[in-house]
Amino acid sequence: MQNKPVIAVFASGSGSNFQAMAEAIGRGELDAEIALVVSDKPDAYVLERAQAAGIASFVVRPSDYASKQEYEQVIKEKLHAYGVEWIVLAGFMRLIGSVLLEAFEGRIVNIHPSALPAFPGKDAIGQTVAAGSKVAGVTVHFVDAGMDTGPIIAQRVFLIEDRSREELEQEIHAIEHELYPATLQQLFAENR
């Protein structure tokens, strides 16, 4: 049996997708190892989740560095020290730049709360509601230099009907927590 893919989860907030991945690994549904959680926010709740799961975390604030390249170089060195093979973005609210894109080419994945290419960027759920869209969705995609423009790996859409924004957010999170680990499992299996 081959070794499990070693991943780093990047998150800026609560880390519910990190939690879903960790639980999927625990259930044997995601054959991977989360070696490190990376956050740009020292008070992100994902750090508490990582600690509770016994997973190392690394907080690195962009404002502490002279350039994005320097910032990403520090992250890259930490990822290599942990043997990370894949970067999995889970609510990381920063664009990935050239240093990480080159070091992990084809091995950076993101989840986005819309049916891309519709509603890229921040507050996709709010954009969906404001546009009066009839459908919402979740997209798992590879990361490239653009904002939510990388090739789509998996996508699930559903009718909004008369859901409130809160209900819409709950539905999207439920889909994310099932779709992301399942998609990662398939992706990792195809890339062994």
Buried (B, 14 or more C-beta within 10 A) or exposed (E): EEEBBBBBBBBBBBBBBBBBBBBBBEEEBBBBBBBBBBBBBEEBBBBEBBEEBEBBBBBBEEEEBEEBEEBBBBBBEBBEEBEBBBBBBBBBEEEBBEBBBEBBEEBBBBBBBBBBEBBBEEEBBBBBBEEEBEEBBBBBBBBBEEEBBBEBBBBBBBEBEEBEEEEBBEBBBEBBBBBBBBBBBEBBEEEE
